[in-house]
């Protein structure tokens, strides 16, 4: 009789479904976590939103969906639709690291969840759903800590904190959009005037020429807040996936703002250039065309890739190693 | 699941359930504050009508009904009042008051209605100012002033129209006028948490159109109209009025 011993570490992978089942089996205390999660989500579904204008619903999730799918003046929060999938995907990517941790309950996680409940009560009372959204995700984070402990909390902080991008800015974005609009307009004015020698005039956030053949207003929707949010999200995820060093991650995140500005300067320059050489109609076409709308992301992602390559070449400070057979000692 | 986990599960569920009870109790017993504007009941409606004066200075007025787009979008317990005031020289100004019910989203930022109507706000010309009110007693009324522009067709010609938009918010004995609206929201939150009373804010706006170059003169006329008309419908703040925000 042959006995075949197989350890979990050498079970052959038989496709994605088997991997999912395997990861599921390895996760302890699932029932405990999902019962609490179900109750948590039910609270926010039935008593999540206390405002009834614009979208009449008691569910915070319906309110959030409406905020993400709105168009027009408040249509800058569409990234909220993809964040859950991104976070789940990143959790899947980190699954081996997470499942290898010693997963033990940690009762202070209940304190974190209780704090989130207080926050939600306050947000509900003062009719601020955005406060409740922060409470929603803080509470889920607390429940994961209650179930699987502090090591899980530390390891899952990224990607969990990407849920911060699910707080819709809505009209509060105007405090960001106006300075961005002014900056982008000012740069394009000087780019055309001083660098290219093409006379472009600016009044506030309006760009036009002396002949009056075109006039473009950089409205709030064109401020670049959408590309800034997308760039920030990409830079953050990229930084945390590729780098372990805090300063390299911070550098990637910090680069999002100037790169988003560059992207929007490119887009506005194309619109103004089209208007300058071919008239208002062609400028409007460039403004509304999908291909030209995506063009600003090219310098963004090229910039992120070049920055990450440069950061990879920056060596971390090395520590002297103790001599050991076959080891290579590196001197800083 | 071991005993400890059972205990924590029960505690967690009790916390969540307890929060639900707290929220339901609060909603049921929430008190709505008094409005800061004069109102009267509307026939066949639970909403109120804002009492705007029919004549002010040498202006006559006509009542304006709110478009369905506005009434269908805002909470159903929102109350409105709007009049178009016209001077003998045909200068006109639209005065609108929006009074919230139990939902603060009745109060929307002016950007929604202005930009939604095709007006582009000139952010460089936006100002937070104060107007000196003499009735019923002297006080400074904080306001926000916008200057906006829009391309219009007048007698077949494309004309650049300019709009002067002045607004502020008033509740029971409280006035607020900041572009961000954060001070008003903070005032509402503080009052709600400390007293359980939801401040019933009214959003008051004055709007007039003019040609480019006439913005300053138009604003002066609006100011005179505000000083003369606001005391007619705005419930006078007490001498010790809490002003949530004002330009120093």
Interface residues (C-beta under 8 A of the other chain):
Chain A: X29 X31 X32 X35 X36 X39 X40 X43 X46 X47 X50 X51 X52 X53 X54 X56 X72 X73 X105 X107 X110 X113 X114 X117 X120 X121 X122 X124 X125 X126 X127 X128 X143 X146 X171 X174 X175 X178 X182 X204 X205 X217 X219 X220
Chain B: X1 X4 X5 X8 X9 X11 X12 X13 X15 X16 X17 X19 X20 X22 X23 X24 X26 X27 X73 X74 X75 X76 X78 X103 X104 X105 X106 X109 X111 X112 X115 X116 X120 X122 X123 X124 X180 X185 X188 X189 X192 X193
